[in-house]
Amino acid sequence: METQTPVPDLIRLARTPADADAVLRMMETFCGLFNYPFDRPLRQMLIRQVLENPSFGSLWLIGPEEEPVGYAALTYGFAYEFGGKTALVDELFIEEGHRGGGKGRQVLQNLQKAADELGVSVIHLQTEKYNPRAKLLYESAGFVDQERSTLTWKKPD
C-alpha cells in the first residue's frame, strides 16, 4: 500500500510531471557522481512506470515543493526471510550544498516511519565500499550491515 501522507517540509511523494522532471534532473547528477550509466529515455520510462504503478516502488522528493534538493527511490520486492514485502532504497541523493546537516538521516527515519503504510517489513539499502561516509549515515539511522555480498546477474543485451 502506498502512503499518501507527506512528511511536512522534508519528504513528499513524487506524483506530477514536474516532480518527474525534478527527479530525472537529480538522477543525472547522482549517476554522474558515481560514474553510473545514465540513459535519459530509459530513466524517464522507469520514473513513469513507478509513478503509474505504485506496486513497483515510490519516488520521494526531499525539501521544499517549489525546489526539491534531493530524492529517494524505493523499489519493492518480497522475501520469505524478512516476512513478505520489502523495500530497497535504490537511490538516495541530496544535493551537495544540503548534505551534512542530518537531512539524510531524517529522510531515512521518515521512510522507516512510513514502513507500515508502505506495507513493508524491512527496508534494505546498499552503498559503495568506497563510501564510508554513507555507511556511517545509514548505520546512524539504524541500518545494520548484514555482512553479505550482493551478487548480480544481468540478462545479456
Solvent accessible surface area in square Angstrom, and as a share of the most:
residue,aa,sasa,rsa
1,M,165,0.74
2,E,46,0.21
3,T,2,0.01
4,Q,110,0.49
5,T,83,0.48
6,P,71,0.45
7,V,37,0.21
8,P,110,0.69
9,D,141,0.73
10,L,20,0.10
11,I,3,0.01
12,R,41,0.15
13,L,10,0.05
14,A,5,0.04
15,R,123,0.45
16,T,65,0.38
17,P,110,0.69
18,A,72,0.56
19,D,11,0.06
20,A,20,0.15
21,D,91,0.47
22,A,14,0.11
23,V,0,0.00
24,L,9,0.04
25,R,114,0.42
26,M,1,0.00
27,M,13,0.06
28,E,75,0.34
29,T,69,0.40
30,F,18,0.08
31,C,1,0.00
32,G,53,0.51
33,L,93,0.46
34,F,51,0.21
35,N,139,0.71
36,Y,74,0.28
37,P,119,0.75
38,F,54,0.23
39,D,72,0.37
40,R,101,0.37
41,P,95,0.60
42,L,82,0.41
43,R,37,0.13
44,Q,82,0.36
45,M,71,0.32
46,L,75,0.37
47,I,6,0.03
48,R,123,0.45
49,Q,66,0.29
50,V,24,0.14
51,L,48,0.24
52,E,115,0.52
53,N,56,0.28
54,P,56,0.35
55,S,86,0.55
56,F,103,0.43
57,G,2,0.02
58,S,6,0.04
59,L,7,0.04
60,W,1,0.00
61,L,0,0.00
62,I,0,0.00
63,G,9,0.09
64,P,64,0.40
65,E,124,0.55
66,E,148,0.66
67,E,117,0.52
68,P,12,0.07
69,V,10,0.06
70,G,0,0.00
71,Y,0,0.00
72,A,0,0.00
73,A,8,0.06
74,L,2,0.01
75,T,47,0.28
76,Y,37,0.14
77,G,38,0.36
78,F,137,0.57
79,A,27,0.21
80,Y,198,0.75
81,E,111,0.50
82,F,51,0.21
83,G,67,0.64
84,G,8,0.08
85,K,53,0.22
86,T,10,0.06
87,A,1,0.01
88,L,53,0.26
89,V,8,0.05
90,D,73,0.38
91,E,16,0.07
92,L,26,0.13
93,F,8,0.03
94,I,15,0.07
95,E,49,0.22
96,E,133,0.60
97,G,77,0.74
98,H,79,0.35
99,R,89,0.32
100,G,69,0.66
101,G,72,0.69
102,G,20,0.19
103,K,52,0.22
104,G,8,0.08
105,R,88,0.32
106,Q,91,0.40
107,V,0,0.00
108,L,1,0.00
109,Q,67,0.30
110,N,22,0.11
111,L,1,0.00
112,Q,62,0.27
113,K,157,0.66
114,A,12,0.10
115,A,20,0.16
116,D,133,0.69
117,E,69,0.31
118,L,0,0.00
119,G,40,0.39
120,V,11,0.06
121,S,62,0.40
122,V,39,0.22
123,I,24,0.12
124,H,62,0.28
125,L,34,0.17
126,Q,108,0.48
127,T,50,0.29
128,E,55,0.25
129,K,206,0.87
130,Y,143,0.54
131,N,34,0.18
132,P,89,0.56
133,R,154,0.56
134,A,15,0.12
135,K,79,0.34
136,L,121,0.60
137,L,47,0.23
138,Y,26,0.10
139,E,74,0.33
140,S,59,0.38
141,A,8,0.07
142,G,55,0.53
143,F,28,0.12
144,V,112,0.64
145,D,64,0.33
146,Q,97,0.43
147,E,149,0.67
148,R,153,0.56
149,S,93,0.60
150,T,95,0.55
151,L,162,0.81
152,T,122,0.71
153,W,196,0.69
154,K,159,0.67
155,K,144,0.61
156,P,105,0.66
157,D,179,0.93
